[in-house]
């Protein structure tokens, strides 16, 4: 059932992402031509500032969701209702805190926004704030759908609302070139989307509307508070690592530079989101697995997810490294390109961060929050020091080099240490042997693909597609050649064959024969 639910959720997620990716490119193209790069910079800057305010959430949701896995697996409705009641109250408080903090920052926006001709900055920021606060009012119901492995419902509705939203926003940009109206449309559709999801959750799980007098017991509440405190520190650290890039660039360089980087960021995030459609849906299956199965079973599934993680992230890293610059050149022009060093650092960071997905999933679903609570803060300190020093000496690339250095110094080894010690109870050397073996294969494959792709000069759409196909086919061929005898590859092929068999049974029922 776990595998079936994961496959359904992944299929919906990938289908949704294909639609959103196409519309995102079209929307971004219209955005650039109608509003310009400065509006892109404002969009990225305000997104980062409001991500900082969202630290008020600080992992309360993650901790409560972790506590929901077991009662959901056991169908303990009473305990589910108690946690959901707490979840709802917590998010109402968070919405109010974020709103108050957001309003308090408004008088100081001029310190972040420099050298820009964008008008109505404060009003634009206010709409961003509303868009940030509103989802908190419905978050508890959306999360419960995901915990029950019904993420395909969330994804399907998100697809429909995203298509509608982007079509309306593109029309508004063409007709009015009004950024405020563009944002307001997004806000209205977001609210409608969340209301519908809440109604669906109530219909699928009507017991959620039941009222009970009981509250969570003292021991569970104590553990919950302990985890929340740990996740607060982790989320603050994570924000200072990943959420401050645009603020640093805007302050030390310019808002326009944020706009240039936002195109690279969008393309990289599209790749990350494609992969996360797989791992985000596996995430809740792993949570269910950790709650019910032995550590040996969890470890065997983890090895498969690490292998899949490597395959996907290394392949997309190669695609980005080879095709991102020619794609931007053909898409919006060479004037939107940045230094080659920036591309190299961003791709390496993309791979390094992605390779931690499988180990981080086990860590989070196993409830390991308290043990490494100070790690992200230490990483954040290293990141900010290196980023601020390097941005002043080598420019924008210094910001991303600082982030990469901090990742290699801290979470690169601390996360596997805690998981191997507390969950798998195995020697840590096994993790690093696998990691560096995969890294060596990935680097070698990247170099082979990079030189092979030189046969195609990507100055037209056709030659760019040929370059992209080289990046898609050659790494897959090399990986199949190297790994086809491994247990992890055989496990994944078993799932693929199972899917194909089900599709054949569905579309070619027994008794039907083909004649030639």
C-alpha positions in Angstrom: 0.0 0.0 0.0 2.9 2.4 0.8 4.5 1.8 -2.6 1.1 2.1 -4.4 0.3 5.4 -2.6 3.8 6.7 -3.3 3.5 5.9 -7.0 0.1 7.6 -7.3 1.4 10.7 -5.5 4.6 10.8 -7.6 2.7 10.4 -10.9 0.3 13.3 -10.0 3.3 15.4 -8.8 5.3 14.9 -12.0 2.3 15.6 -14.2 1.6 18.8 -12.2 5.2 19.9 -12.5 5.3 19.5 -16.3 2.3 21.8 -16.6 3.7 24.3 -14.0 7.1 24.3 -15.7 5.7 25.2 -19.1 3.5 27.9 -17.7 6.4 29.3 -15.5 8.6 29.8 -18.5 5.9 31.5 -20.4 4.9 33.7 -17.4 8.6 34.6 -16.7 9.1 35.6 -20.3 6.1 37.9 -20.2 7.1 39.2 -16.8 10.6 40.2 -18.0 9.3 41.8 -21.2 6.5 43.8 -19.6 8.0 44.7 -16.2 11.7 44.2 -16.4 14.5 42.8 -14.3 14.0 45.2 -11.3 10.6 43.8 -10.6 12.1 40.3 -10.6 14.6 41.5 -8.0 11.8 42.9 -5.8 9.9 39.7 -6.2 12.9 37.6 -5.0 13.8 40.1 -2.2 10.4 40.2 -0.6 10.1 36.4 -0.9 13.3 36.1 1.2 12.2 38.7 3.7 8.9 37.0 4.3 10.6 33.6 4.5 12.4 35.1 7.5 9.1 36.1 9.1 7.8 32.5 8.5 10.4 31.4 11.1 7.5 32.1 13.5 6.3 28.7 12.4 9.7 27.4 13.2 8.9 23.7 12.9 5.8 23.5 15.0 4.1 21.8 12.1 6.9 19.4 11.5 6.9 18.3 15.1 3.2 17.7 15.2 3.2 15.9 11.9 5.9 13.6 13.2 3.6 12.8 16.2 0.7 12.1 13.8 2.4 9.2 11.9 1.9 6.6 14.6 -1.8 7.4 15.4 -2.6 7.5 11.7 -0.9 4.1 11.2 -2.8 2.8 14.2 -6.1 4.5 13.2 -6.2 6.1 16.6 -8.9 8.8 15.8 -9.0 10.2 19.3 -5.3 11.0 19.4 -5.5 12.3 15.8 -8.2 14.8 16.8 -6.2 15.9 19.8 -3.1 16.7 17.7 -5.2 18.3 15.0 -6.9 20.6 17.5 -3.5 21.6 18.8 -2.2 22.0 15.3 -5.0 24.4 14.3 -4.6 26.6 17.4 -0.8 26.8 16.8 -1.2 27.9 13.2 -3.8 30.6 14.1 -1.3 32.0 16.5 1.5 31.8 13.9 -0.6 33.6 11.3 -1.2 36.5 13.8 2.5 36.6 14.8 3.7 36.7 11.1 1.2 39.4 10.3 2.4 41.6 13.3 6.1 41.0 12.5 5.5 41.8 8.8 3.7 45.1 9.5 6.5 46.1 11.9 9.1 45.7 9.1 7.3 48.0 6.6 8.9 51.3 7.8 12.4 49.8 7.2 12.0 48.5 3.7 14.1 51.3 2.3 17.2 49.8 4.0 16.8 46.6 1.9 15.6 48.1 -1.4 18.4 50.2 -3.0 18.8 51.7 -6.5 15.3 50.9 -7.8 12.6 52.8 -9.7 9.8 50.4 -8.7 6.8 52.3 -7.3 4.4 51.4 -4.5 7.0 49.3 -2.7 5.1 49.3 0.6 1.8 48.3 -1.1 3.5 45.5 -3.0 5.1 44.3 0.2 1.7 44.3 2.0 0.2 42.0 -0.7 3.2 39.7 -0.3 2.5 39.6 3.4 -1.2 38.7 3.0 -0.1 35.9 0.6 2.3 34.6 3.3 -0.2 34.7 6.2 -3.3 33.3 4.5 -2.1 29.6 4.0 -1.4 29.2 7.7 -5.2 29.4 8.4 -5.6 26.1 6.4 -2.3 24.4 6.9 -3.4 21.8 9.4 -5.9 20.2 7.0 -3.5 20.2 4.0 -0.8 18.6 6.0 -3.2 15.9 7.2 -3.9 14.9 3.6 -0.2 14.5 3.1 0.3 12.4 6.2 -2.4 10.1 5.0 -0.6 9.8 1.6 -3.3 11.7 -0.2 -0.8 14.3 -1.6 -2.1 13.7 -5.1 -5.3 15.5 -4.1 -3.3 18.6 -3.0 -1.2 18.3 -6.1 -4.2 18.0 -8.5 -6.0 21.0 -7.0 -2.7 23.0 -7.0 -2.3 22.1 -10.7 -5.7 23.5 -11.6 -5.4 26.6 -9.5 -1.8 27.3 -10.8 -3.0 27.0 -14.4 -5.9 29.4 -13.8 -3.7 31.8 -11.8 -0.9 31.9 -14.4 -3.3 32.4 -17.3 -5.0 35.3 -15.5 -1.6 36.8 -14.4 -0.2 36.6 -18.0 -3.4 38.3 -19.3 -3.0 41.0 -16.7 0.6 41.7 -17.5 -0.2 41.9 -21.2 -3.2 44.1 -20.7 -2.2 46.4 -17.8 1.5 45.8 -16.9 0.3 46.2 -13.3 2.4 44.2 -10.8 0.0 44.9 -7.9 -3.0 43.4 -9.8 -0.8 40.5 -10.8 -0.1 39.8 -7.1 -3.7 40.3 -6.0 -5.0 37.6 -8.4 -2.4 35.2 -7.0 -3.7 36.0 -3.5 -7.4 35.4 -4.3 -6.7 32.1 -6.0 -4.5 30.9 -3.1 -7.3 31.6 -0.7 -9.9 29.7 -2.8 -7.5 26.8 -3.3 -7.0 26.4 0.5 -10.7 26.6 1.3 -11.4 23.8 -1.2 -8.7 21.6 0.2 -10.1 22.1 3.7 -13.5 21.0 2.5 -12.1 17.9 0.8 -10.2 17.0 4.0 -13.4 17.3 6.0 -15.3 15.0 3.6 -12.6 12.4 3.4 -12.0 12.4 7.2 -15.3 13.5 8.8 -14.1 12.5 12.3 -11.8 15.6 12.2 -14.9 17.7 12.9 -15.7 15.8 16.1 -15.1 17.6 19.3 -13.5 15.9 22.3 -12.8 17.2 25.8 -9.5 15.4 26.2 -6.1 17.1 25.6 -2.7 15.6 24.9 -1.1 13.9 27.9 1.7 15.6 29.8 4.5 13.2 28.6 3.6 13.6 24.9 3.2 17.4 25.3 6.6 17.5 27.0 8.3 15.6 24.1 6.4 17.8 21.6 7.7 21.0 23.2 11.2 19.6 23.4 11.1 18.9 19.6 9.6 22.3 18.8 12.4 24.1 20.6 14.9 22.0 18.7 13.2 22.7 15.3 13.0 26.4 16.1 16.8 26.5 16.3 17.1 24.3 13.1 14.7 26.4 11.1 16.4 29.7 12.1 19.7 28.3 11.0 18.3 26.9 7.8 16.8 30.3 6.9 20.1 32.1 7.6 21.8 29.6 5.3 19.3 29.4 2.4 17.0 32.4 2.8 19.5 35.3 3.0 21.2 35.1 -0.4 18.9 37.7 -2.1 19.1 40.1 0.9 22.9 40.0 0.9 23.1 40.4 -2.9 20.5 43.3 -2.8 22.5 45.1 0.0 26.0 44.6 -1.3 25.4 44.6 -5.1 21.9 45.7 -6.4 18.3 44.7 -6.8 19.0 44.2 -10.5 21.6 41.6 -9.6 18.9 39.7 -7.6 16.8 39.8 -10.8 19.6 38.2 -12.9 20.2 35.5 -10.3 16.4 34.8 -10.0 16.5 33.3 -13.6 19.2 30.8 -12.6 17.4 30.2 -9.3 14.1 29.5 -11.1 15.7 26.9 -13.5 17.5 25.2 -10.7 14.4 25.1 -8.5 12.4 23.6 -11.4 14.9 20.7 -11.4 14.8 20.4 -7.6 11.0 20.5 -7.6 10.8 17.7 -10.2 13.0 15.5 -8.0 11.2 16.5 -4.9 7.9 15.4 -6.4 9.3 11.9 -5.9 11.0 12.4 -2.6 8.3 14.5 -0.9 5.8 11.7 -1.6 8.3 9.0 -0.5 8.8 11.1 2.7 5.4 10.3 4.2 5.8 6.6 3.2 9.1 6.5 5.1 7.4 8.1 8.1 4.9 5.3 8.0 7.8 2.8 7.5 9.8 4.1 10.5 6.6 3.9 12.7 5.9 0.3 11.9 9.0 -1.6 10.6 12.4 -2.8 11.9 15.6 -0.8 11.5 16.9 -3.4 9.0 13.9 -2.8 6.8 14.2 1.0 7.1 17.9 0.7 6.2 17.3 -1.4 3.1 14.7 1.1 1.8 17.0 4.0 2.7 19.8 2.5 0.5 17.4 2.4 -2.4 16.3 6.0 -1.9 20.0 7.2 -1.6 20.8 5.4 -4.9 17.7 7.0 -6.6 18.7 10.3 -5.0 22.2 10.1 -6.6 20.9 9.1 -10.0 18.4 11.9 -10.2 20.4 14.7 -8.7 23.6 13.9 -10.6 21.7 13.7 -13.9 19.9 17.0 -13.4 23.2 18.6 -12.2 24.8 17.5 -15.5 21.8 18.9 -17.5 22.1 22.2 -15.7 25.8 22.5 -16.1 25.7 21.8 -19.8 22.5 23.5 -20.9 21.6 26.3 -18.5 23.7 29.1 -20.1 22.7 28.3 -23.7 19.1 28.0 -22.6 19.1 31.5 -21.1 20.9 32.9 -24.1 18.2 31.5 -26.5 15.3 32.3 -24.1 15.9 35.9 -23.0 19.4 36.9 -24.3 23.1 36.8 -23.4 22.8 40.0 -21.3 21.0 37.8 -18.7 24.1 35.5 -18.2 26.2 35.6 -15.1 29.8 34.6 -14.5 30.7 30.9 -15.2 32.0 30.5 -11.7 28.5 31.3 -10.4 27.0 28.5 -12.5 29.7 26.0 -11.3 29.1 26.8 -7.6 25.3 26.7 -7.9 25.4 23.3 -9.6 27.7 21.8 -7.1 25.5 23.2 -4.3 22.4 21.8 -6.0 24.0 18.3 -6.0 25.4 18.5 -2.5 22.2 19.7 -1.0 20.2 17.2 -3.0 22.3 14.2 -1.9 21.3 14.9 1.7 17.6 14.3 0.9 17.5 10.6 1.7 19.4 10.8 4.9 17.5 13.9 6.0 14.2 12.2 5.3 15.1 9.3 7.7 16.3 11.8 10.3 13.1 13.9 10.3 10.6 11.0 10.1 12.5 9.3 12.9 12.0 12.4 15.1 15.7 13.3 15.5 15.3 17.0 16.2 16.8 17.6 19.6 20.2 16.0 19.1 21.4 18.3 16.4 19.4 21.4 17.3 22.5 23.7 17.3 24.0 22.4 14.0 22.0 24.7 11.7 22.9 27.8 13.8 26.6 26.9 13.5 26.2 26.4 9.8 24.4 29.7 9.5 27.2 31.5 11.3 29.8 30.0 9.0 27.7 30.8 6.0 27.1 34.5 6.9 30.7 35.1 7.7 32.1 33.6 4.5 29.3 35.0 2.3 29.7 38.6 3.5 33.5 38.5 3.3 33.6 36.9 -0.1 30.8 39.0 -1.8 32.9 42.1 -1.1 36.0 40.6 -2.7 34.8 38.4 -5.6 31.1 39.5 -6.0 27.9 37.5 -6.2 29.8 34.2 -6.5 31.1 34.7 -3.0 27.6 34.5 -1.6 27.1 31.0 -3.0 30.6 29.8 -2.2 29.9 30.8 1.4 26.8 28.6 1.4 28.7 25.7 0.0 31.6 26.0 2.5 29.1 26.0 5.4 27.3 22.9 4.1 30.6 21.0 3.8 31.8 22.0 7.2 28.6 21.2 9.1 25.6 19.1 7.9 27.6 17.1 5.4 28.8 14.9 8.3 26.5 15.6 11.3 23.2 14.5 9.7 24.5 11.0 8.7 26.2 10.7 12.1 23.0 11.0 14.0 21.0 8.8 11.7 23.5 6.0 11.6 24.0 6.1 15.4 20.3 6.4 16.5 18.3 4.8 13.7 20.5 2.3 11.8 23.0 1.6 14.5 25.7 1.0 12.0 29.3 2.3 11.4 29.3 5.7 9.7 32.1 4.7 7.3 29.5 2.9 5.2 27.7 6.1 4.5 30.8 8.0 3.3 32.0 5.0 1.2 28.7 5.1 -0.7 28.7 8.9 -0.9 32.2 9.3 -2.3 31.8 6.4 -4.7 28.6 8.0 -6.1 30.3 11.4 -6.2 33.3 10.0 -8.2 30.9 8.3 -10.7 28.9 11.5 -11.0 32.0 13.7 -11.7 33.4 11.3 -14.3 30.0 11.1 -16.0 29.7 14.9 -16.0 33.1 15.3 -17.7 32.3 12.6 -20.3 28.9 14.2 -21.0 30.3 17.8 -21.1 32.9 16.9 -23.8 30.4 14.8 -25.7 27.9 17.6 -25.8 30.5 19.8 -27.6 29.4 18.2 -30.8 26.4 20.4 -30.7 26.7 24.2 -30.7 23.5 25.3 -29.0 22.7 28.4 -31.1 19.3 27.1 -32.2 16.4 25.4 -30.4 17.1 22.1 -32.3 20.8 22.0 -31.4 19.9 22.9 -27.7 17.5 20.0 -27.7 20.2 17.7 -29.1 22.6 18.9 -26.4 19.9 18.3 -23.8 19.2 14.7 -25.1 22.9 14.0 -24.8 22.8 15.0 -21.2 19.7 12.9 -20.6 20.7 9.7 -22.5 24.5 9.4 -21.9 24.4 9.6 -18.0 21.6 7.0 -18.0 23.5 4.7 -20.2 26.6 4.9 -18.0 24.6 4.4 -14.8 22.8 1.4 -16.2 26.1 -0.1 -17.3 27.7 0.5 -13.9 24.8 -0.4 -11.5 22.6 -2.9 -13.3 23.8 -5.7 -11.0 23.3 -3.8 -7.7 20.5 -4.7 -5.3 19.3 -1.1 -5.4 18.9 -1.1 -9.2 17.1 -4.4 -9.1 14.7 -3.2 -6.5 13.8 -0.1 -8.5 13.5 -2.1 -11.7 11.1 -4.4 -9.8 8.9 -1.4 -9.1 9.1 -0.3 -12.7 8.1 -3.7 -14.0 5.2 -3.8 -11.5 3.9 -0.5 -12.8 4.2 -1.7 -16.4 2.4 -4.9 -15.5 -0.5 -3.0 -13.9 -0.8 -0.7 -16.9 -0.9 -3.8 -19.2 -3.6 -5.4 -17.1 -5.6 -2.2 -17.2 -5.3 -1.4 -20.9 -4.9 -4.9 -22.3 -7.3 -7.2 -20.2 -6.9 -11.0 -20.2 -8.5 -12.7 -23.1 -7.6 -9.9 -25.5 -5.1 -11.0 -28.2 -3.2 -9.1 -30.8 -3.3 -10.4 -34.4 -0.7 -9.6 -37.0 
